[in-house]
Amino acid sequence: MSLKPLGDRVVVTFEEVEEKTVGGFVLAGASHDATKTATVVAVGEGIRTLNGDLVAPSVEAGDKVLVETGAGIEVKDGEDKVFIIRESDIVAIVE
């Protein structure tokens, strides 16, 4: 199955990050951070203005982005776990 997001929605996969303390305990990665790093998998066509003009998305498949923690909904794409978010939940493109 392949997902094609609609409108201003974007399909992303989040990077799993583990952090270790000095004592060697493993903490859930980025659980305390305001943003998470993700890779864009697919992008919708954009959003329409009130007069019908199409505004293209600012990101494209393959971009690394920072996303607000807790944004989007989790879905299964075959065996993969992906998230569908709105483009407005993306804080920045990582270059």
HTML snippet that shows the backbone in 3Dmol.js (N, CA, C, O; Angstrom):
<script src="https://3Dmol.org/build/3Dmol-min.js"></script>
<div id="view" style="width:600px;height:400px;position:relative"></div>
<script>
const pdb = `
ATOM      1  N   MET A   1       0.846  -1.178   0.000  1.00  0.00           N
ATOM      2  CA  MET A   1       0.000   0.000   0.000  1.00  0.00           C
ATOM      3  C   MET A   1       0.888   1.237   0.000  1.00  0.00           C
ATOM      4  O   MET A   1       1.942   1.258   0.637  1.00  0.00           O
ATOM      5  N   SER A   2       0.460   2.247  -0.708  1.00  0.00           N
ATOM      6  CA  SER A   2       1.190   3.511  -0.763  1.00  0.00           C
ATOM      7  C   SER A   2       0.219   4.631  -0.408  1.00  0.00           C
ATOM      8  O   SER A   2      -0.911   4.654  -0.896  1.00  0.00           O
ATOM      9  N   LEU A   3       0.650   5.542   0.428  1.00  0.00           N
ATOM     10  CA  LEU A   3      -0.205   6.637   0.868  1.00  0.00           C
ATOM     11  C   LEU A   3       0.042   7.886   0.038  1.00  0.00           C
ATOM     12  O   LEU A   3       1.189   8.273  -0.180  1.00  0.00           O
ATOM     13  N   LYS A   4      -1.031   8.517  -0.424  1.00  0.00           N
ATOM     14  CA  LYS A   4      -0.961   9.799  -1.120  1.00  0.00           C
ATOM     15  C   LYS A   4      -1.753  10.797  -0.290  1.00  0.00           C
ATOM     16  O   LYS A   4      -2.984  10.777  -0.309  1.00  0.00           O
ATOM     17  N   PRO A   5      -1.057  11.681   0.448  1.00  0.00           N
ATOM     18  CA  PRO A   5      -1.763  12.633   1.299  1.00  0.00           C
ATOM     19  C   PRO A   5      -2.552  13.656   0.477  1.00  0.00           C
ATOM     20  O   PRO A   5      -2.182  13.982  -0.651  1.00  0.00           O
ATOM     21  N   LEU A   6      -3.629  14.148   1.054  1.00  0.00           N
ATOM     22  CA  LEU A   6      -4.464  15.137   0.389  1.00  0.00           C
ATOM     23  C   LEU A   6      -4.203  16.527   0.940  1.00  0.00           C
ATOM     24  O   LEU A   6      -3.802  16.686   2.093  1.00  0.00           O
ATOM     25  N   GLY A   7      -4.434  17.526   0.111  1.00  0.00           N
ATOM     26  CA  GLY A   7      -4.325  18.914   0.539  1.00  0.00           C
ATOM     27  C   GLY A   7      -2.948  19.259   1.061  1.00  0.00           C
ATOM     28  O   GLY A   7      -1.938  18.997   0.408  1.00  0.00           O
ATOM     29  N   ASP A   8      -2.914  19.856   2.257  1.00  0.00           N
ATOM     30  CA  ASP A   8      -1.650  20.310   2.837  1.00  0.00           C
ATOM     31  C   ASP A   8      -1.062  19.284   3.795  1.00  0.00           C
ATOM     32  O   ASP A   8      -0.258  19.635   4.659  1.00  0.00           O
ATOM     33  N   ARG A   9      -1.450  18.030   3.656  1.00  0.00           N
ATOM     34  CA  ARG A   9      -0.942  16.991   4.549  1.00  0.00           C
ATOM     35  C   ARG A   9       0.353  16.392   4.007  1.00  0.00           C
ATOM     36  O   ARG A   9       0.605  16.392   2.802  1.00  0.00           O
ATOM     37  N   VAL A  10       1.173  15.877   4.938  1.00  0.00           N
ATOM     38  CA  VAL A  10       2.487  15.329   4.615  1.00  0.00           C
ATOM     39  C   VAL A  10       2.641  14.014   5.369  1.00  0.00           C
ATOM     40  O   VAL A  10       2.270  13.928   6.540  1.00  0.00           O
ATOM     41  N   VAL A  11       3.188  12.983   4.712  1.00  0.00           N
ATOM     42  CA  VAL A  11       3.477  11.707   5.362  1.00  0.00           C
ATOM     43  C   VAL A  11       4.949  11.712   5.746  1.00  0.00           C
ATOM     44  O   VAL A  11       5.814  11.978   4.912  1.00  0.00           O
ATOM     45  N   VAL A  12       5.235  11.411   7.034  1.00  0.00           N
ATOM     46  CA  VAL A  12       6.615  11.416   7.530  1.00  0.00           C
ATOM     47  C   VAL A  12       6.893  10.167   8.350  1.00  0.00           C
ATOM     48  O   VAL A  12       5.977   9.514   8.848  1.00  0.00           O
ATOM     49  N   THR A  13       8.176   9.847   8.480  1.00  0.00           N
ATOM     50  CA  THR A  13       8.627   8.828   9.429  1.00  0.00           C
ATOM     51  C   THR A  13       9.538   9.536  10.420  1.00  0.00           C
ATOM     52  O   THR A  13      10.420  10.301  10.031  1.00  0.00           O
ATOM     53  N   PHE A  14       9.315   9.274  11.715  1.00  0.00           N
ATOM     54  CA  PHE A  14      10.136   9.889  12.747  1.00  0.00           C
ATOM     55  C   PHE A  14      11.370   9.052  13.001  1.00  0.00           C
ATOM     56  O   PHE A  14      11.324   7.823  12.953  1.00  0.00           O
ATOM     57  N   GLU A  15      12.489   9.735  13.276  1.00  0.00           N
ATOM     58  CA  GLU A  15      13.726   9.045  13.640  1.00  0.00           C
ATOM     59  C   GLU A  15      13.632   8.623  15.093  1.00  0.00           C
ATOM     60  O   GLU A  15      13.267   9.420  15.959  1.00  0.00           O
ATOM     61  N   GLU A  16      13.959   7.374  15.356  1.00  0.00           N
ATOM     62  CA  GLU A  16      13.981   6.873  16.730  1.00  0.00           C
ATOM     63  C   GLU A  16      15.343   7.203  17.318  1.00  0.00           C
ATOM     64  O   GLU A  16      16.374   6.817  16.766  1.00  0.00           O
ATOM     65  N   VAL A  17      15.348   7.917  18.435  1.00  0.00           N
ATOM     66  CA  VAL A  17      16.593   8.351  19.067  1.00  0.00           C
ATOM     67  C   VAL A  17      16.617   7.824  20.494  1.00  0.00           C
ATOM     68  O   VAL A  17      15.639   7.947  21.231  1.00  0.00           O
ATOM     69  N   GLU A  18      17.733   7.243  20.869  1.00  0.00           N
ATOM     70  CA  GLU A  18      17.918   6.811  22.250  1.00  0.00           C
ATOM     71  C   GLU A  18      18.966   7.685  22.893  1.00  0.00           C
ATOM     72  O   GLU A  18      19.983   8.022  22.286  1.00  0.00           O
ATOM     73  N   GLU A  19      18.701   8.046  24.130  1.00  0.00           N
ATOM     74  CA  GLU A  19      19.677   8.818  24.881  1.00  0.00           C
ATOM     75  C   GLU A  19      20.081   7.993  26.085  1.00  0.00           C
ATOM     76  O   GLU A  19      19.257   7.296  26.678  1.00  0.00           O
ATOM     77  N   LYS A  20      21.355   8.075  26.447  1.00  0.00           N
ATOM     78  CA  LYS A  20      21.842   7.344  27.617  1.00  0.00           C
ATOM     79  C   LYS A  20      22.363   8.324  28.642  1.00  0.00           C
ATOM     80  O   LYS A  20      23.001   9.322  28.307  1.00  0.00           O
ATOM     81  N   THR A  21      22.086   8.028  29.881  1.00  0.00           N
ATOM     82  CA  THR A  21      22.620   8.839  30.967  1.00  0.00           C
ATOM     83  C   THR A  21      24.025   8.351  31.284  1.00  0.00           C
ATOM     84  O   THR A  21      24.494   7.367  30.711  1.00  0.00           O
ATOM     85  N   VAL A  22      24.687   9.034  32.189  1.00  0.00           N
ATOM     86  CA  VAL A  22      26.031   8.637  32.597  1.00  0.00           C
ATOM     87  C   VAL A  22      26.004   7.243  33.207  1.00  0.00           C
ATOM     88  O   VAL A  22      26.953   6.479  33.032  1.00  0.00           O
ATOM     89  N   GLY A  23      24.941   6.899  33.917  1.00  0.00           N
ATOM     90  CA  GLY A  23      24.815   5.583  34.535  1.00  0.00           C
ATOM     91  C   GLY A  23      24.489   4.479  33.555  1.00  0.00           C
ATOM     92  O   GLY A  23      24.450   3.310  33.938  1.00  0.00           O
ATOM     93  N   GLY A  24      24.253   4.820  32.301  1.00  0.00           N
ATOM     94  CA  GLY A  24      23.974   3.799  31.296  1.00  0.00           C
ATOM     95  C   GLY A  24      22.506   3.483  31.096  1.00  0.00           C
ATOM     96  O   GLY A  24      22.172   2.616  30.288  1.00  0.00           O
ATOM     97  N   PHE A  25      21.620   4.161  31.806  1.00  0.00           N
ATOM     98  CA  PHE A  25      20.189   3.923  31.623  1.00  0.00           C
ATOM     99  C   PHE A  25      19.742   4.493  30.290  1.00  0.00           C
ATOM    100  O   PHE A  25      20.193   5.564  29.884  1.00  0.00           O
ATOM    101  N   VAL A  26      18.850   3.774  29.603  1.00  0.00           N
ATOM    102  CA  VAL A  26      18.333   4.232  28.316  1.00  0.00           C
ATOM    103  C   VAL A  26      17.032   4.981  28.563  1.00  0.00           C
ATOM    104  O   VAL A  26      16.117   4.468  29.207  1.00  0.00           O
ATOM    105  N   LEU A  27      16.962   6.207  28.038  1.00  0.00           N
ATOM    106  CA  LEU A  27      15.768   7.031  28.159  1.00  0.00           C
ATOM    107  C   LEU A  27      15.042   7.048  26.824  1.00  0.00           C
ATOM    108  O   LEU A  27      15.668   6.906  25.774  1.00  0.00           O
ATOM    109  N   ALA A  28      13.736   7.220  26.855  1.00  0.00           N
ATOM    110  CA  ALA A  28      12.973   7.359  25.612  1.00  0.00           C
ATOM    111  C   ALA A  28      13.477   8.593  24.885  1.00  0.00           C
ATOM    112  O   ALA A  28      13.532   9.680  25.460  1.00  0.00           O
ATOM    113  N   GLY A  29      13.843   8.428  23.625  1.00  0.00           N
ATOM    114  CA  GLY A  29      14.429   9.523  22.869  1.00  0.00           C
ATOM    115  C   GLY A  29      13.468  10.655  22.632  1.00  0.00           C
ATOM    116  O   GLY A  29      12.315  10.430  22.263  1.00  0.00           O
ATOM    117  N   ALA A  30      13.929  11.868  22.839  1.00  0.00           N
ATOM    118  CA  ALA A  30      13.227  13.112  22.538  1.00  0.00           C
ATOM    119  C   ALA A  30      11.879  13.251  23.241  1.00  0.00           C
ATOM    120  O   ALA A  30      11.043  14.047  22.815  1.00  0.00           O
ATOM    121  N   SER A  31      11.656  12.487  24.314  1.00  0.00           N
ATOM    122  CA  SER A  31      10.365  12.575  24.994  1.00  0.00           C
ATOM    123  C   SER A  31      10.174  13.921  25.675  1.00  0.00           C
ATOM    124  O   SER A  31       9.042  14.332  25.929  1.00  0.00           O
ATOM    125  N   HIS A  32      11.254  14.602  25.968  1.00  0.00           N
ATOM    126  CA  HIS A  32      11.174  15.889  26.649  1.00  0.00           C
ATOM    127  C   HIS A  32      11.352  17.067  25.691  1.00  0.00           C
ATOM    128  O   HIS A  32      11.231  18.220  26.107  1.00  0.00           O
ATOM    129  N   ASP A  33      11.630  16.802  24.442  1.00  0.00           N
ATOM    130  CA  ASP A  33      11.864  17.861  23.473  1.00  0.00           C
ATOM    131  C   ASP A  33      10.558  18.374  22.876  1.00  0.00           C
ATOM    132  O   ASP A  33       9.549  17.669  22.862  1.00  0.00           O
ATOM    133  N   ALA A  34      10.589  19.608  22.384  1.00  0.00           N
ATOM    134  CA  ALA A  34       9.418  20.212  21.756  1.00  0.00           C
ATOM    135  C   ALA A  34       9.289  19.804  20.294  1.00  0.00           C
ATOM    136  O   ALA A  34       8.214  19.930  19.708  1.00  0.00           O
ATOM    137  N   THR A  35      10.390  19.311  19.692  1.00  0.00           N
ATOM    138  CA  THR A  35      10.356  18.909  18.289  1.00  0.00           C
ATOM    139  C   THR A  35      11.001  17.539  18.106  1.00  0.00           C
ATOM    140  O   THR A  35      11.768  17.076  18.950  1.00  0.00           O
ATOM    141  N   LYS A  36      10.668  16.897  16.973  1.00  0.00           N
ATOM    142  CA  LYS A  36      11.281  15.625  16.581  1.00  0.00           C
ATOM    143  C   LYS A  36      11.770  15.750  15.146  1.00  0.00           C
ATOM    144  O   LYS A  36      11.209  16.509  14.355  1.00  0.00           O
ATOM    145  N   THR A  37      12.815  15.005  14.814  1.00  0.00           N
ATOM    146  CA  THR A  37      13.317  14.975  13.446  1.00  0.00           C
ATOM    147  C   THR A  37      12.577  13.896  12.671  1.00  0.00           C
ATOM    148  O   THR A  37      12.369  12.792  13.173  1.00  0.00           O
ATOM    149  N   ALA A  38      12.175  14.224  11.432  1.00  0.00           N
ATOM    150  CA  ALA A  38      11.432  13.286  10.602  1.00  0.00           C
ATOM    151  C   ALA A  38      11.913  13.391   9.161  1.00  0.00           C
ATOM    152  O   ALA A  38      12.524  14.381   8.759  1.00  0.00           O
ATOM    153  N   THR A  39      11.620  12.341   8.394  1.00  0.00           N
ATOM    154  CA  THR A  39      11.895  12.337   6.960  1.00  0.00           C
ATOM    155  C   THR A  39      10.566  12.350   6.222  1.00  0.00           C
ATOM    156  O   THR A  39       9.669  11.567   6.535  1.00  0.00           O
ATOM    157  N   VAL A  40      10.441  13.240   5.243  1.00  0.00           N
ATOM    158  CA  VAL A  40       9.214  13.346   4.452  1.00  0.00           C
ATOM    159  C   VAL A  40       9.158  12.185   3.467  1.00  0.00           C
ATOM    160  O   VAL A  40      10.100  11.959   2.708  1.00  0.00           O
ATOM    161  N   VAL A  41       8.043  11.448   3.486  1.00  0.00           N
ATOM    162  CA  VAL A  41       7.849  10.298   2.600  1.00  0.00           C
ATOM    163  C   VAL A  41       7.007  10.688   1.389  1.00  0.00           C
ATOM    164  O   VAL A  41       7.326  10.310   0.262  1.00  0.00           O
ATOM    165  N   ALA A  42       5.928  11.446   1.620  1.00  0.00           N
ATOM    166  CA  ALA A  42       5.033  11.868   0.539  1.00  0.00           C
ATOM    167  C   ALA A  42       4.402  13.197   0.913  1.00  0.00           C
ATOM    168  O   ALA A  42       4.264  13.525   2.091  1.00  0.00           O
ATOM    169  N   VAL A  43       4.017  13.967  -0.116  1.00  0.00           N
ATOM    170  CA  VAL A  43       3.473  15.306   0.093  1.00  0.00           C
ATOM    171  C   VAL A  43       2.201  15.464  -0.726  1.00  0.00           C
ATOM    172  O   VAL A  43       2.132  15.002  -1.865  1.00  0.00           O
ATOM    173  N   GLY A  44       1.183  16.121  -0.146  1.00  0.00           N
ATOM    174  CA  GLY A  44      -0.049  16.432  -0.871  1.00  0.00           C
ATOM    175  C   GLY A  44       0.204  17.517  -1.902  1.00  0.00           C
ATOM    176  O   GLY A  44       1.308  18.053  -1.999  1.00  0.00           O
ATOM    177  N   GLU A  45      -0.834  17.838  -2.675  1.00  0.00           N
ATOM    178  CA  GLU A  45      -0.680  18.823  -3.750  1.00  0.00           C
ATOM    179  C   GLU A  45      -0.608  20.256  -3.245  1.00  0.00           C
ATOM    180  O   GLU A  45      -0.207  21.147  -3.994  1.00  0.00           O
ATOM    181  N   GLY A  46      -0.982  20.498  -2.010  1.00  0.00           N
ATOM    182  CA  GLY A  46      -0.963  21.844  -1.447  1.00  0.00           C
ATOM    183  C   GLY A  46      -2.352  22.241  -0.997  1.00  0.00           C
ATOM    184  O   GLY A  46      -3.257  21.409  -0.928  1.00  0.00           O
ATOM    185  N   ILE A  47      -2.515  23.505  -0.694  1.00  0.00           N
ATOM    186  CA  ILE A  47      -3.789  24.009  -0.187  1.00  0.00           C
ATOM    187  C   ILE A  47      -4.283  25.116  -1.116  1.00  0.00           C
ATOM    188  O   ILE A  47      -3.490  25.829  -1.730  1.00  0.00           O
ATOM    189  N   ARG A  48      -5.589  25.245  -1.205  1.00  0.00           N
ATOM    190  CA  ARG A  48      -6.180  26.277  -2.062  1.00  0.00           C
ATOM    191  C   ARG A  48      -6.528  27.518  -1.249  1.00  0.00           C
ATOM    192  O   ARG A  48      -6.993  27.423  -0.113  1.00  0.00           O
ATOM    193  N   THR A  49      -6.297  28.676  -1.846  1.00  0.00           N
ATOM    194  CA  THR A  49      -6.681  29.937  -1.217  1.00  0.00           C
ATOM    195  C   THR A  49      -8.181  30.144  -1.402  1.00  0.00           C
ATOM    196  O   THR A  49      -8.840  29.349  -2.071  1.00  0.00           O
ATOM    197  N   LEU A  50      -8.715  31.195  -0.820  1.00  0.00           N
ATOM    198  CA  LEU A  50     -10.146  31.480  -0.941  1.00  0.00           C
ATOM    199  C   LEU A  50     -10.585  31.726  -2.378  1.00  0.00           C
ATOM    200  O   LEU A  50     -11.734  31.452  -2.724  1.00  0.00           O
ATOM    201  N   ASN A  51      -9.689  32.239  -3.223  1.00  0.00           N
ATOM    202  CA  ASN A  51     -10.061  32.470  -4.623  1.00  0.00           C
ATOM    203  C   ASN A  51      -9.676  31.298  -5.526  1.00  0.00           C
ATOM    204  O   ASN A  51      -9.748  31.412  -6.750  1.00  0.00           O
ATOM    205  N   GLY A  52      -9.267  30.167  -4.931  1.00  0.00           N
ATOM    206  CA  GLY A  52      -9.040  28.947  -5.708  1.00  0.00           C
ATOM    207  C   GLY A  52      -7.624  28.708  -6.185  1.00  0.00           C
ATOM    208  O   GLY A  52      -7.359  27.681  -6.810  1.00  0.00           O
ATOM    209  N   ASP A  53      -6.704  29.622  -5.911  1.00  0.00           N
ATOM    210  CA  ASP A  53      -5.315  29.424  -6.327  1.00  0.00           C
ATOM    211  C   ASP A  53      -4.673  28.329  -5.475  1.00  0.00           C
ATOM    212  O   ASP A  53      -4.906  28.260  -4.269  1.00  0.00           O
ATOM    213  N   LEU A  54      -3.871  27.485  -6.099  1.00  0.00           N
ATOM    214  CA  LEU A  54      -3.178  26.410  -5.402  1.00  0.00           C
ATOM    215  C   LEU A  54      -1.828  26.905  -4.894  1.00  0.00           C
ATOM    216  O   LEU A  54      -1.018  27.426  -5.660  1.00  0.00           O
ATOM    217  N   VAL A  55      -1.594  26.735  -3.576  1.00  0.00           N
ATOM    218  CA  VAL A  55      -0.303  27.081  -2.972  1.00  0.00           C
ATOM    219  C   VAL A  55       0.453  25.776  -2.770  1.00  0.00           C
ATOM    220  O   VAL A  55       0.047  24.936  -1.967  1.00  0.00           O
ATOM    221  N   ALA A  56       1.551  25.607  -3.497  1.00  0.00           N
ATOM    222  CA  ALA A  56       2.333  24.373  -3.442  1.00  0.00           C
ATOM    223  C   ALA A  56       3.001  24.226  -2.076  1.00  0.00           C
ATOM    224  O   ALA A  56       3.312  25.226  -1.429  1.00  0.00           O
ATOM    225  N   PRO A  57       3.224  22.983  -1.633  1.00  0.00           N
ATOM    226  CA  PRO A  57       3.899  22.770  -0.346  1.00  0.00           C
ATOM    227  C   PRO A  57       5.355  23.228  -0.381  1.00  0.00           C
ATOM    228  O   PRO A  57       5.972  23.315  -1.443  1.00  0.00           O
ATOM    229  N   SER A  58       5.889  23.520   0.808  1.00  0.00           N
ATOM    230  CA  SER A  58       7.270  23.995   0.931  1.00  0.00           C
ATOM    231  C   SER A  58       8.265  22.855   1.060  1.00  0.00           C
ATOM    232  O   SER A  58       9.472  23.085   0.984  1.00  0.00           O
ATOM    233  N   VAL A  59       7.787  21.625   1.255  1.00  0.00           N
ATOM    234  CA  VAL A  59       8.668  20.467   1.430  1.00  0.00           C
ATOM    235  C   VAL A  59       8.416  19.469   0.318  1.00  0.00           C
ATOM    236  O   VAL A  59       7.396  19.524  -0.369  1.00  0.00           O
ATOM    237  N   GLU A  60       9.366  18.552   0.152  1.00  0.00           N
ATOM    238  CA  GLU A  60       9.202  17.483  -0.840  1.00  0.00           C
ATOM    239  C   GLU A  60       9.724  16.186  -0.253  1.00  0.00           C
ATOM    240  O   GLU A  60      10.442  16.193   0.747  1.00  0.00           O
ATOM    241  N   ALA A  61       9.363  15.076  -0.871  1.00  0.00           N
ATOM    242  CA  ALA A  61       9.778  13.757  -0.400  1.00  0.00           C
ATOM    243  C   ALA A  61      11.298  13.710  -0.297  1.00  0.00           C
ATOM    244  O   ALA A  61      12.007  14.156  -1.199  1.00  0.00           O
ATOM    245  N   GLY A  62      11.788  13.162   0.817  1.00  0.00           N
ATOM    246  CA  GLY A  62      13.220  13.059   1.053  1.00  0.00           C
ATOM    247  C   GLY A  62      13.774  14.132   1.971  1.00  0.00           C
ATOM    248  O   GLY A  62      14.869  13.971   2.510  1.00  0.00           O
ATOM    249  N   ASP A  63      13.039  15.234   2.163  1.00  0.00           N
ATOM    250  CA  ASP A  63      13.501  16.303   3.057  1.00  0.00           C
ATOM    251  C   ASP A  63      13.531  15.816   4.500  1.00  0.00           C
ATOM    252  O   ASP A  63      12.678  15.031   4.913  1.00  0.00           O
ATOM    253  N   LYS A  64      14.516  16.283   5.268  1.00  0.00           N
ATOM    254  CA  LYS A  64      14.550  16.072   6.721  1.00  0.00           C
ATOM    255  C   LYS A  64      13.967  17.326   7.346  1.00  0.00           C
ATOM    256  O   LYS A  64      14.360  18.442   7.005  1.00  0.00           O
ATOM    257  N   VAL A  65      13.024  17.137   8.267  1.00  0.00           N
ATOM    258  CA  VAL A  65      12.312  18.269   8.850  1.00  0.00           C
ATOM    259  C   VAL A  65      12.214  18.135  10.362  1.00  0.00           C
ATOM    260  O   VAL A  65      12.367  17.042  10.908  1.00  0.00           O
ATOM    261  N   LEU A  66      11.959  19.251  11.035  1.00  0.00           N
ATOM    262  CA  LEU A  66      11.636  19.266  12.457  1.00  0.00           C
ATOM    263  C   LEU A  66      10.131  19.424  12.585  1.00  0.00           C
ATOM    264  O   LEU A  66       9.538  20.322  11.986  1.00  0.00           O
ATOM    265  N   VAL A  67       9.512  18.540  13.375  1.00  0.00           N
ATOM    266  CA  VAL A  67       8.061  18.524  13.541  1.00  0.00           C
ATOM    267  C   VAL A  67       7.729  18.699  15.008  1.00  0.00           C
ATOM    268  O   VAL A  67       8.432  18.178  15.874  1.00  0.00           O
ATOM    269  N   GLU A  68       6.666  19.426  15.292  1.00  0.00           N
ATOM    270  CA  GLU A  68       6.220  19.604  16.669  1.00  0.00           C
ATOM    271  C   GLU A  68       5.881  18.251  17.268  1.00  0.00           C
ATOM    272  O   GLU A  68       5.233  17.435  16.613  1.00  0.00           O
ATOM    273  N   THR A  69       6.305  17.996  18.502  1.00  0.00           N
ATOM    274  CA  THR A  69       6.015  16.748  19.186  1.00  0.00           C
ATOM    275  C   THR A  69       4.507  16.617  19.373  1.00  0.00           C
ATOM    276  O   THR A  69       3.837  17.577  19.752  1.00  0.00           O
ATOM    277  N   GLY A  70       3.982  15.433  19.108  1.00  0.00           N
ATOM    278  CA  GLY A  70       2.554  15.165  19.279  1.00  0.00           C
ATOM    279  C   GLY A  70       1.709  15.474  18.066  1.00  0.00           C
ATOM    280  O   GLY A  70       0.494  15.278  18.094  1.00  0.00           O
ATOM    281  N   ALA A  71       2.328  15.953  16.998  1.00  0.00           N
ATOM    282  CA  ALA A  71       1.574  16.311  15.796  1.00  0.00           C
ATOM    283  C   ALA A  71       1.216  15.069  14.989  1.00  0.00           C
ATOM    284  O   ALA A  71       1.965  14.092  14.980  1.00  0.00           O
ATOM    285  N   GLY A  72       0.085  15.108  14.321  1.00  0.00           N
ATOM    286  CA  GLY A  72      -0.299  14.094  13.357  1.00  0.00           C
ATOM    287  C   GLY A  72      -0.941  12.857  13.935  1.00  0.00           C
ATOM    288  O   GLY A  72      -1.128  12.719  15.144  1.00  0.00           O
ATOM    289  N   ILE A  73      -1.273  11.955  13.014  1.00  0.00           N
ATOM    290  CA  ILE A  73      -1.865  10.670  13.391  1.00  0.00           C
ATOM    291  C   ILE A  73      -0.981   9.548  12.864  1.00  0.00           C
ATOM    292  O   ILE A  73      -0.414   9.646  11.776  1.00  0.00           O
ATOM    293  N   GLU A  74      -0.874   8.487  13.646  1.00  0.00           N
ATOM    294  CA  GLU A  74      -0.051   7.341  13.273  1.00  0.00           C
ATOM    295  C   GLU A  74      -0.889   6.369  12.440  1.00  0.00           C
ATOM    296  O   GLU A  74      -2.027   6.064  12.797  1.00  0.00           O
ATOM    297  N   VAL A  75      -0.326   5.885  11.333  1.00  0.00           N
ATOM    298  CA  VAL A  75      -0.978   4.879  10.498  1.00  0.00           C
ATOM    299  C   VAL A  75       0.051   3.837  10.090  1.00  0.00           C
ATOM    300  O   VAL A  75       1.254   4.093  10.130  1.00  0.00           O
ATOM    301  N   LYS A  76      -0.423   2.667   9.700  1.00  0.00           N
ATOM    302  CA  LYS A  76       0.449   1.611   9.191  1.00  0.00           C
ATOM    303  C   LYS A  76       0.414   1.646   7.671  1.00  0.00           C
ATOM    304  O   LYS A  76      -0.664   1.672   7.077  1.00  0.00           O
ATOM    305  N   ASP A  77       1.571   1.646   7.042  1.00  0.00           N
ATOM    306  CA  ASP A  77       1.706   1.549   5.590  1.00  0.00           C
ATOM    307  C   ASP A  77       2.443   0.250   5.337  1.00  0.00           C
ATOM    308  O   ASP A  77       3.672   0.225   5.267  1.00  0.00           O
ATOM    309  N   GLY A  78       1.681  -0.839   5.198  1.00  0.00           N
ATOM    310  CA  GLY A  78       2.287  -2.162   5.128  1.00  0.00           C
ATOM    311  C   GLY A  78       2.848  -2.503   6.493  1.00  0.00           C
ATOM    312  O   GLY A  78       2.112  -2.523   7.480  1.00  0.00           O
ATOM    313  N   GLU A  79       4.136  -2.770   6.562  1.00  0.00           N
ATOM    314  CA  GLU A  79       4.796  -3.056   7.832  1.00  0.00           C
ATOM    315  C   GLU A  79       5.366  -1.798   8.488  1.00  0.00           C
ATOM    316  O   GLU A  79       5.794  -1.834   9.642  1.00  0.00           O
ATOM    317  N   ASP A  80       5.370  -0.692   7.750  1.00  0.00           N
ATOM    318  CA  ASP A  80       5.972   0.543   8.243  1.00  0.00           C
ATOM    319  C   ASP A  80       4.979   1.371   9.055  1.00  0.00           C
ATOM    320  O   ASP A  80       3.785   1.400   8.758  1.00  0.00           O
ATOM    321  N   LYS A  81       5.491   2.040  10.076  1.00  0.00           N
ATOM    322  CA  LYS A  81       4.697   2.972  10.872  1.00  0.00           C
ATOM    323  C   LYS A  81       5.038   4.375  10.393  1.00  0.00           C
ATOM    324  O   LYS A  81       6.192   4.796  10.476  1.00  0.00           O
ATOM    325  N   VAL A  82       4.030   5.114   9.884  1.00  0.00           N
ATOM    326  CA  VAL A  82       4.228   6.470   9.398  1.00  0.00           C
ATOM    327  C   VAL A  82       3.226   7.393  10.080  1.00  0.00           C
ATOM    328  O   VAL A  82       2.276   6.934  10.715  1.00  0.00           O
ATOM    329  N   PHE A  83       3.444   8.687   9.945  1.00  0.00           N
ATOM    330  CA  PHE A  83       2.556   9.682  10.527  1.00  0.00           C
ATOM    331  C   PHE A  83       2.085  10.627   9.436  1.00  0.00           C
ATOM    332  O   PHE A  83       2.858  11.018   8.561  1.00  0.00           O
ATOM    333  N   ILE A  84       0.814  10.989   9.495  1.00  0.00           N
ATOM    334  CA  ILE A  84       0.262  11.985   8.584  1.00  0.00           C
ATOM    335  C   ILE A  84       0.099  13.268   9.392  1.00  0.00           C
ATOM    336  O   ILE A  84      -0.613  13.297  10.396  1.00  0.00           O
ATOM    337  N   ILE A  85       0.768  14.329   8.939  1.00  0.00           N
ATOM    338  CA  ILE A  85       0.741  15.614   9.643  1.00  0.00           C
ATOM    339  C   ILE A  85       0.319  16.705   8.666  1.00  0.00           C
ATOM    340  O   ILE A  85       0.303  16.492   7.454  1.00  0.00           O
ATOM    341  N   ARG A  86      -0.016  17.856   9.193  1.00  0.00           N
ATOM    342  CA  ARG A  86      -0.262  19.027   8.353  1.00  0.00           C
ATOM    343  C   ARG A  86       1.071  19.735   8.128  1.00  0.00           C
ATOM    344  O   ARG A  86       1.961  19.695   8.978  1.00  0.00           O
ATOM    345  N   GLU A  87       1.193  20.375   6.983  1.00  0.00           N
ATOM    346  CA  GLU A  87       2.441  21.088   6.694  1.00  0.00           C
ATOM    347  C   GLU A  87       2.717  22.148   7.765  1.00  0.00           C
ATOM    348  O   GLU A  87       3.878  22.437   8.057  1.00  0.00           O
ATOM    349  N   SER A  88       1.684  22.719   8.344  1.00  0.00           N
ATOM    350  CA  SER A  88       1.868  23.753   9.371  1.00  0.00           C
ATOM    351  C   SER A  88       2.489  23.208  10.659  1.00  0.00           C
ATOM    352  O   SER A  88       2.965  23.987  11.486  1.00  0.00           O
ATOM    353  N   ASP A  89       2.493  21.861  10.847  1.00  0.00           N
ATOM    354  CA  ASP A  89       3.138  21.252  12.005  1.00  0.00           C
ATOM    355  C   ASP A  89       4.657  21.151  11.823  1.00  0.00           C
ATOM    356  O   ASP A  89       5.376  20.840  12.772  1.00  0.00           O
ATOM    357  N   ILE A  90       5.142  21.411  10.610  1.00  0.00           N
ATOM    358  CA  ILE A  90       6.579  21.383  10.339  1.00  0.00           C
ATOM    359  C   ILE A  90       7.173  22.727  10.729  1.00  0.00           C
ATOM    360  O   ILE A  90       6.729  23.776  10.262  1.00  0.00           O
ATOM    361  N   VAL A  91       8.175  22.682  11.587  1.00  0.00           N
ATOM    362  CA  VAL A  91       8.800  23.894  12.111  1.00  0.00           C
ATOM    363  C   VAL A  91       9.917  24.381  11.192  1.00  0.00           C
ATOM    364  O   VAL A  91      10.069  25.584  10.981  1.00  0.00           O
ATOM    365  N   ALA A  92      10.707  23.436  10.638  1.00  0.00           N
ATOM    366  CA  ALA A  92      11.853  23.821   9.816  1.00  0.00           C
ATOM    367  C   ALA A  92      12.310  22.649   8.962  1.00  0.00           C
ATOM    368  O   ALA A  92      12.017  21.492   9.262  1.00  0.00           O
ATOM    369  N   ILE A  93      13.028  22.964   7.897  1.00  0.00           N
ATOM    370  CA  ILE A  93      13.695  21.965   7.069  1.00  0.00           C
ATOM    371  C   ILE A  93      15.141  21.900   7.548  1.00  0.00           C
ATOM    372  O   ILE A  93      15.793  22.934   7.692  1.00  0.00           O
ATOM    373  N   VAL A  94      15.648  20.687   7.799  1.00  0.00           N
ATOM    374  CA  VAL A  94      17.026  20.500   8.249  1.00  0.00           C
ATOM    375  C   VAL A  94      17.917  20.371   7.022  1.00  0.00           C
ATOM    376  O   VAL A  94      17.706  19.491   6.187  1.00  0.00           O
ATOM    377  N   GLU A  95      18.908  21.241   6.912  1.00  0.00           N
ATOM    378  CA  GLU A  95      19.811  21.204   5.745  1.00  0.00           C
ATOM    379  C   GLU A  95      21.190  20.732   6.135  1.00  0.00           C
ATOM    380  O   GLU A  95      22.075  20.640   5.283  1.00  0.00           O
TER     381      GLU A  95
END
`;
const viewer = $3Dmol.createViewer("view");
viewer.addModel(pdb, "pdb");
viewer.setStyle({}, {cartoon: {color: "spectrum"}});
viewer.zoomTo();
viewer.render();
</script>
